[in-house]
Amino acid sequence: MKKAIPTLYLFNNIFYPQTVIPLTVTDQVSKEMILNCFENNITIALYHPGKRSRNVATLGKILLIDLNDDHSLSVVVQGLERIKLLSIASQDPYPLYFVDEYSDKHEFTQTLYNSPIQRLRGVLESWLHRHVSSVREREIFLRDINNPTKLVNILCMLVIKDIELKQIFLESTSLLDRVQMMNSLLVGETPENENLEMSEAIKNFERLEAFEYENKNAS
């Protein structure tokens, strides 16, 4: 890929492929970027610049824009794929980054189609029953979730609350690891968020790996 992509910073959320995110955009620079990209059918990168971020973002397509009474923009973006931000290309008139592809490693994933995936789908169905009153909307939503990657991404968006943990899921290149982490984090049949003890264990492990990786590169 390695081309310059307009980039919007997300400070309070993480965006995933195969999901849809609503945004409220208030600052003038970001509004100009959104309007220009929408008018010219240009994809944008949505990126959370957190402390532990490895510059992994999600490429998205702007589906809808509404101008609000306070002059902010209500925006709906559909996630397409993960990308890696390489370096800043320009800051004027808005941030553009050179990016490259960021894909999952090849794995034997047949084992995903057993109890862990079925259990996670049941967790999502229970969540939808509690939060979406329309039976038809629930059925349409579930019918569209046709692979394990999308199921995990949806659960990350809807159920996982911790930003650092959400970033770990975005950056992981192992679908098997993501399924195992999600299965460990969502305890019980009707979890409303992640198990805090397991969340801290995963974050501490990832911090240690990141520390060792940085030290190795430094030497």
Backbone hydrogen bonds, N-H to C=O, Kabsch-Sander energy under -0.5 kcal/mol:
donor,donor_aa,acceptor,acceptor_aa,energy
2,K,99,V,-0.7
3,K,99,V,-0.6
5,I,97,Y,-2.8
7,T,95,P,-2.6
8,L,45,A,-3.2
10,L,47,Y,-3.2
11,F,9,Y,-0.6
18,Q,79,G,-1.7
19,T,16,Y,-1.0
21,I,77,V,-2.5
23,L,75,V,-3.3
25,V,23,L,-0.5
25,V,73,L,-2.8
26,T,24,T,-0.5
31,K,27,D,-2.1
32,E,28,Q,-2.4
33,M,29,V,-2.0
34,I,30,S,-2.7
35,L,31,K,-2.6
36,N,32,E,-2.3
37,C,33,M,-2.6
38,F,34,I,-2.4
39,E,35,L,-2.4
40,N,36,N,-1.8
41,N,38,F,-0.9
42,I,37,C,-2.9
44,I,60,G,-2.4
45,A,6,P,-2.9
46,L,58,T,-2.5
47,Y,8,L,-2.3
47,Y,45,A,-0.5
50,G,48,H,-1.9
53,S,50,G,-1.0
57,A,55,N,-0.5
57,A,83,I,-2.8
58,T,46,L,-1.9
59,L,81,E,-3.4
60,G,44,I,-3.4
61,K,78,Q,-2.5
63,L,76,V,-2.9
64,L,76,V,-1.3
66,D,74,S,-2.3
68,N,66,D,-0.6
68,N,72,S,-2.9
71,H,68,N,-1.9
73,L,25,V,-2.7
74,S,66,D,-2.9
75,V,23,L,-3.0
75,V,73,L,-0.6
76,V,64,L,-2.1
77,V,21,I,-2.4
78,Q,61,K,-2.8
79,G,19,T,-3.3
80,L,59,L,-3.5
81,E,59,L,-0.9
83,I,57,A,-2.5
84,K,100,D,-2.9
85,L,55,N,-3.3
85,L,83,I,-0.5
86,L,84,K,-0.5
86,L,98,F,-3.4
87,S,98,F,-0.9
89,A,96,L,-3.4
90,S,96,L,-1.7
96,L,90,S,-2.7
97,Y,5,I,-2.3
98,F,87,S,-2.8
99,V,3,K,-1.8
100,D,84,K,-2.0
102,Y,82,R,-1.0
105,K,173,T,-2.6
109,T,107,E,-0.9
112,L,109,T,-2.0
113,Y,110,Q,-1.7
114,N,111,T,-0.5
114,N,112,L,-0.9
117,I,112,L,-0.6
118,Q,114,N,-2.0
119,R,115,S,-2.9
120,L,116,P,-2.3
121,R,117,I,-2.5
122,G,118,Q,-1.9
123,V,119,R,-2.2
124,L,120,L,-2.2
125,E,121,R,-2.5
126,S,122,G,-2.3
127,W,123,V,-2.2
128,L,124,L,-2.6
129,H,125,E,-2.1
130,R,126,S,-1.5
131,H,127,W,-1.4
132,V,128,L,-3.1
133,S,131,H,-0.5
138,R,134,S,-2.0
139,E,135,V,-2.4
140,I,136,R,-2.5
141,F,137,E,-2.4
142,L,138,R,-2.6
143,R,139,E,-2.2
144,D,140,I,-1.2
145,I,142,L,-1.1
146,N,144,D,-1.3
151,L,147,N,-1.9
152,V,148,P,-2.4
153,N,149,T,-2.3
154,I,150,K,-2.6
155,L,151,L,-2.2
156,C,152,V,-2.4
157,M,153,N,-2.0
158,L,154,I,-2.6
159,V,155,L,-2.7
160,I,155,L,-1.6
166,K,162,D,-2.4
167,Q,163,I,-2.2
168,I,164,E,-1.9
169,F,165,L,-1.9
170,L,166,K,-1.9
171,E,167,Q,-2.2
172,S,168,I,-1.7
175,L,173,T,-0.6
178,R,174,S,-2.0
179,V,175,L,-2.4
180,Q,176,L,-2.3
181,M,177,D,-2.8
182,M,178,R,-2.6
183,N,179,V,-2.4
184,S,180,Q,-1.8
185,L,181,M,-2.2
186,L,182,M,-2.2
187,V,185,L,-1.3
195,N,185,L,-2.3
199,S,195,N,-2.2
200,E,196,L,-2.4
201,A,197,E,-1.9
202,I,198,M,-2.4
203,K,199,S,-2.4
204,N,200,E,-2.5
205,F,201,A,-2.0
206,E,202,I,-2.4
207,R,203,K,-2.4
208,L,204,N,-2.1
209,E,205,F,-2.2
210,A,206,E,-2.4
211,F,207,R,-2.4
212,E,208,L,-2.4
213,Y,209,E,-2.3
214,E,210,A,-2.4
215,N,211,F,-2.2
216,K,212,E,-2.1
217,N,213,Y,-2.2
218,A,214,E,-2.2
219,S,215,N,-1.7
